[in-house]
Amino acid sequence: MGKKVDYILATTESVKTTILHFLETLHIYDLYGFYWLSGVAILLLILALLLRRNQKIMGLLLILFLYVIFLGPPLLYIQIHKYLYGTQYNIDYVRQMKFAPVMVIRGTITNIGEENITKCKMHTYILPPQEGFMKNLQFLYLIKPIDKRMFMMEKSIPKGETTDFKLRFTDFRYPKEINSSDIYIYRECWNEKLSLDF
């Protein structure tokens, strides 16, 4: 019983953290986009009600309405943030230490977005090394990587600038050598000063 309650509390805390992070990273353009999507959804619903005599058109408009309501907000959020806070990264150095169970990753991150960046969440995945044809399917291992960690980088990266980063995986043991092509970093970057206050 105790483990179940702990799991529920941990899950609730995780959901709360995710929602707070989402609200913390909202930009004014996100609100404009959500207003626009709401207007399109209301327009589709009104058209569906006005054209209810033609069942096929009404059904099509209702399906479009559902797409706008359920798929529109997350896709819009992703596109706006890719445009405002887009980044590229390059991994320059990967080393598994021989004397300790530690792996160090060094690289650079470039701000290719339209806004300055002050914070980045770097979700780092270590994938199993693959050879030949399986190298093309390596992205499938994102579901079950060797190791996955989140690092918070609090550095100011002006638009068009590049900065260094260093990630340290402690308690990391893997018998094969890991190189930069076996590492995937998903970046969530934002400017804390431009975020909306809730």
Steps between C-alpha positions, in 0.01 A plus 500: 500500500782741589680455164179568311440825692864607444463431126177704481660789691809490275282496187290789630815699577635424151178622334503813718863571404421453130204739513699762692787472249253539212350813659847634584615479138191654336575795275257772388505344151366178652196689627445663160523157338256344747256789440530444125439125540197569718360731232551238228337231718197720573470587130509130404236418760271781381542390137422140597182613675396721207564221246341223707260407219792361296627217722830444315611862520388526862692181587813630325477834684456323834804280432701814413369660820628204706839515326529873575399451864720197580798518262520876446625621841795260543612535137470878517694513829781287353523708180497835683772387740708351218482838323567714810749279685640263238841351572760277340756299692830336424672242721877548498617261771367178656706312757422211731734522795702188578550573870136582584151421364470843337447616142573860397347667194619838374356694213362826370146630466405774252194724527340506152168640626366854500529565876783490753510188718559496876415138591512162328376162615722246329341154491798277419461143370785250477410246231659158449771511232385342172681395183403480133129511411395517867674840527210643293248362751681627808230761570271211604717462811374838626213299649737283707845666513799381704464809716290816494557812709384860508750781551405864559729754335461856628716702260413803294524421129433809284341455157752352255760426770659170605593385850665192649332239716626213711284208615610243756334160532584352841444130578530424129639160401487355152744242359516642146642836399248779451567770239320820404270328247358288785382807693178693433419825679148643492512869594222708657627857513330824599559853621381532857467879472260477202276234655156595623447531875216292642 
